[in-house]
């Protein structure tokens, strides 16, 4: 039996039982057998959720880049580590070997050192999905600097807030980026942000688009001349197991982003372990996660998890609809992709298009499909299964969070039988619990409650940067000695978990708790519907009523809106019951989304409540223009 690579259901249960019976022994074995350490740990785990304080592999010393790069050089030097597919399909893909990656990371790390970056310094990285993004992340880790990647689509104000919050000493950016048919001037955004960031001493510039830029003397420096003369040798800085590896910002309910701090050793062990199992990666596979490294998915499952396993990981610069809506499937065919990991938002968008975009490409190389970012609705699951996986590639519907660092609940392909919309079972080492509103654990099956985790896992965030009180209050104050995820979940008769959405997306209508996800799933089954979002609004009799924002597959004027509204409510009645019918249905041209595809229900809720005086900063949305359109047509 292999604890590290689970291949069938019986083996999963054996490993899972072992992992929760003696968790310290389990994670010690994984760490010892599969990772490289300079000094071993004195103690595997110390924890106290009341403070909350968690320490994994206490006293151990290591460098994560030795695990992700150096140790592969003896057997995989010439193997492709990063396969870069540019935005323009006419531009040649880059195959960066482990040997070449080592050289690039060392040179980049030496440039950072020459600019005064030392262990513990914070470096903000604001780059498009080009190889230098992965290289700069690894270069920071090489010298013990803490990277803070900000998605290169955030506004200047959002960037400045993140730079200042963790007091970054350096910014790494590019002149611009390509996104489909657009060229975006990133340097202008950075210049605007840095007007209010006095702590930044250096702005390292990467030339991607060749656009004209204004360089500020003493601050802005092109990196290429420095790389040309830098040494290709850079000894890895040895860090402590609990030294921070990166800070990654996630949206806060108060509006101020939370800088989640992830440390080195536990994060490495957990992301390496979960990557191997959830994607069933084998030597010579070609793995592709379509996320951006600006999000936790990209950190864990484009960079660290795959490279820790000596994998070939694809980085894609572009968008799924450029030059046409077959781009994803063209890349799968071109590079013989074996594992494909994407968001339900992307699947739903592509499912609206002609099937010819999928069918004309050879997808026979695919072995495992994955979804991330939100629970996948049933219609999208079936489309993905039928047309992309051809009913032979299992779908790993993964549940996890920025805060968790790695996948927590997910099928293990070829081991766990899948059910549409269910994330299925916890991964080894993860101990979930469902709680009722009074703080009691619901131990039986066929129950629904608030999803918590009872026991620490290695990749969990240790704090919110500069605000441990907020960390404790947000995640550890709702239920005693438990991490509260903020999500609701249902456990079925066999123990499978289905995530029902954020707890604040549970609406009490006439005394009934209604999760928005099942209602949206029902609506999305209507053949005319592309996507939907449900929020509550005050109602004199019911307390709250339901407001539905619905985007149709065929955009433009709907001739018989009342008939369509009746059909949608009938579908909800049939699937859930009349209590879940929508009081108001607004047809929209789109829904406001973050760059990671998350629908911003907070904004929709304010519009439904007719409270639009303070919607907050909408510039960080993927499509801020839809907000005004929704407001103009609100019911």
Secondary structure as GFF3:
##gff-version 3
##sequence-region A 1 635
A	DSSP	alpha_helix	9	21	.	.	.	ID=ss1
A	DSSP	alpha_helix	23	34	.	.	.	ID=ss2
A	DSSP	beta_strand	43	48	.	.	.	ID=ss3
A	DSSP	beta_strand	53	58	.	.	.	ID=ss4
A	DSSP	beta_strand	61	62	.	.	.	ID=ss5
A	DSSP	alpha_helix	64	68	.	.	.	ID=ss6
A	DSSP	three_ten_helix	70	72	.	.	.	ID=ss7
A	DSSP	alpha_helix	73	76	.	.	.	ID=ss8
A	DSSP	beta_strand	80	85	.	.	.	ID=ss9
A	DSSP	beta_strand	94	97	.	.	.	ID=ss10
A	DSSP	alpha_helix	98	114	.	.	.	ID=ss11
A	DSSP	beta_strand	122	126	.	.	.	ID=ss12
A	DSSP	alpha_helix	131	142	.	.	.	ID=ss13
A	DSSP	beta_strand	146	149	.	.	.	ID=ss14
A	DSSP	alpha_helix	156	165	.	.	.	ID=ss15
A	DSSP	beta_strand	170	174	.	.	.	ID=ss16
A	DSSP	beta_strand	176	179	.	.	.	ID=ss17
A	DSSP	beta_strand	182	185	.	.	.	ID=ss18
A	DSSP	alpha_helix	186	194	.	.	.	ID=ss19
A	DSSP	beta_strand	202	206	.	.	.	ID=ss20
A	DSSP	beta_strand	220	222	.	.	.	ID=ss21
A	DSSP	alpha_helix	224	229	.	.	.	ID=ss22
A	DSSP	beta_strand	239	240	.	.	.	ID=ss23
A	DSSP	beta_strand	244	250	.	.	.	ID=ss24
A	DSSP	beta_strand	258	263	.	.	.	ID=ss25
A	DSSP	alpha_helix	265	278	.	.	.	ID=ss26
A	DSSP	beta_strand	286	289	.	.	.	ID=ss27
A	DSSP	alpha_helix	296	298	.	.	.	ID=ss28
A	DSSP	pi_helix	299	304	.	.	.	ID=ss29
A	DSSP	alpha_helix	305	308	.	.	.	ID=ss30
A	DSSP	beta_strand	312	316	.	.	.	ID=ss31
A	DSSP	alpha_helix	327	335	.	.	.	ID=ss32
A	DSSP	beta_strand	339	342	.	.	.	ID=ss33
A	DSSP	alpha_helix	344	351	.	.	.	ID=ss34
A	DSSP	alpha_helix	356	359	.	.	.	ID=ss35
A	DSSP	beta_strand	368	371	.	.	.	ID=ss36
A	DSSP	alpha_helix	378	383	.	.	.	ID=ss37
A	DSSP	pi_helix	384	388	.	.	.	ID=ss38
A	DSSP	beta_strand	394	397	.	.	.	ID=ss39
A	DSSP	beta_strand	432	435	.	.	.	ID=ss40
A	DSSP	beta_strand	447	453	.	.	.	ID=ss41
A	DSSP	beta_strand	463	464	.	.	.	ID=ss42
A	DSSP	alpha_helix	468	475	.	.	.	ID=ss43
A	DSSP	beta_strand	483	491	.	.	.	ID=ss44
A	DSSP	beta_strand	497	502	.	.	.	ID=ss45
A	DSSP	three_ten_helix	503	505	.	.	.	ID=ss46
A	DSSP	beta_strand	506	509	.	.	.	ID=ss47
A	DSSP	beta_strand	512	515	.	.	.	ID=ss48
A	DSSP	alpha_helix	516	524	.	.	.	ID=ss49
A	DSSP	beta_strand	529	539	.	.	.	ID=ss50
A	DSSP	beta_strand	543	552	.	.	.	ID=ss51
A	DSSP	alpha_helix	561	575	.	.	.	ID=ss52
A	DSSP	three_ten_helix	578	580	.	.	.	ID=ss53
A	DSSP	beta_strand	584	588	.	.	.	ID=ss54
A	DSSP	alpha_helix	601	608	.	.	.	ID=ss55
A	DSSP	alpha_helix	625	632	.	.	.	ID=ss56
###
